Amino acid sequence: MRPRIASALAVAATLALALTGCGIPADPDGSLDRITGGVLRAGASPSGELVIVDGGEVSGVLADVVEDFAAARDARVEWTVDSEEDLVDDLASGRLDVAVGGMTAQTPWAEQVSVTRAYPQLPGSNGADVVILLPMGENGLQAAIERFLDEEVG
C-alpha cells in the first residue's frame, strides 16, 4: 500500500510542477504588467540610423520600435540617453526596462543583461544582428517584445 501512496504523491508532485511551468515566460519583477498602461523606461545609445539623439529627442528605427511597442501596451516612453555601459548598469539595477543602440548578438553585455533574438532585417541595420537589451530574467517582457518585432519586421 505504501508504494502506491508514494507513487501517487510522485505523480501529484510532477503534475504540480508541470502546471506551475505553464506560466512561463514570467517577469519576476513584473515589468510587463507595470509597463502596460504605464511607463516604459527606455535607454538609448546613439547608433547611425538605428538610434538618433538630437538634444533631448530620441528617434530612429529602434526608437520607433520602442515607441510603437509602448503604444501597443498603452504606455508612454521615458528616454534615458547614455553610453552602452551606463545603460547596461541601469538595466541590471532595474532602473530601465529596455535599452537600444547599435548592440548586436555579439554584445559583450550578454552576461549582465538579457538579449532579444537578432533582427538583421531592421532597416538601418545593414544586415547586422541587431538586438534589444533587457533586465536579466524578465522573460515575459522579452517574449512580448520579440513577438512584437516578429510581427513588425518579420
Residue pairs with C-beta under 8 A, 6 or more apart in sequence:
24 139
25 139
25 140
25 142
25 143
26 139
26 140
27 33
27 137
27 138
27 139
27 140
27 141
28 137
28 138
29 94
29 135
29 137
29 138
31 97
31 134
31 135
31 138
31 140
31 141
32 73
32 138
32 140
32 141
32 144
35 70
35 73
35 75
35 97
35 141
36 73
36 74
36 75
37 73
37 74
37 75
38 75
39 75
39 76
39 77
39 78
40 66
40 69
40 70
40 73
40 75
40 76
40 77
40 78
40 97
40 98
41 78
41 80
41 95
41 96
41 97
41 98
42 58
42 66
42 70
42 77
42 78
42 79
42 80
42 96
42 97
42 98
42 99
42 100
43 79
43 80
43 81
43 82
43 87
43 90
43 91
43 96
43 98
43 99
43 100
43 101
43 133
44 51
44 53
44 58
44 62
44 63
44 79
44 80
44 81
44 82
44 87
44 99
44 100
44 101
45 51
45 81
45 82
45 83
45 84
45 87
45 99
45 100
45 101
45 102
45 103
46 52
46 53
46 81
46 101
47 60
47 62
47 101
47 102
48 60
48 102
48 124
49 60
49 61
49 123
49 124
50 60
50 61
50 62
50 100
50 101
50 102
50 122
50 124
50 125
50 130
51 58
51 59
51 60
51 61
51 62
51 63
51 100
51 101
51 102
52 58
52 59
52 60
52 63
53 81
56 79
56 81
58 79
58 81
60 124
61 122
61 123
61 124
61 125
62 100
62 101
62 122
62 130
62 132
63 79
63 100
65 100
65 122
65 132
65 148
65 149
65 152
65 153
66 77
66 98
66 100
66 132
67 77
68 148
68 152
69 144
69 145
69 148
70 76
70 77
72 148
73 144
80 87
80 90
80 95
80 96
82 90
84 99
84 101
84 103
84 109
87 96
87 99
87 101
87 133
88 99
88 109
88 112
88 113
88 133
90 96
90 99
91 98
91 99
91 112
91 113
91 133
91 134
91 135
91 136
92 112
92 113
92 135
92 136
94 135
96 135
97 134
97 135
97 138
97 141
98 132
98 133
98 134
98 141
98 145
99 113
99 132
99 133
99 134
100 132
100 133
102 128
102 130
103 109
103 115
103 130
103 131
103 132
103 133
104 118
104 128
104 129
104 130
104 131
105 115
105 118
105 129
105 131
106 129
107 115
107 131
107 133
109 115
109 133
112 136
113 133
113 134
113 135
113 136
114 133
114 134
114 135
114 136
114 137
114 138
114 139
114 142
115 131
115 132
115 133
115 134
116 131
116 132
116 133
116 134
116 142
116 145
116 146
116 149
117 131
117 146
117 149
118 129
118 130
118 131
119 125
119 129
119 130
119 131
119 149
119 153
120 127
120 128
120 129
120 130
121 153
121 154
122 130
122 153
132 145
132 149
134 141
134 142
134 145
135 141
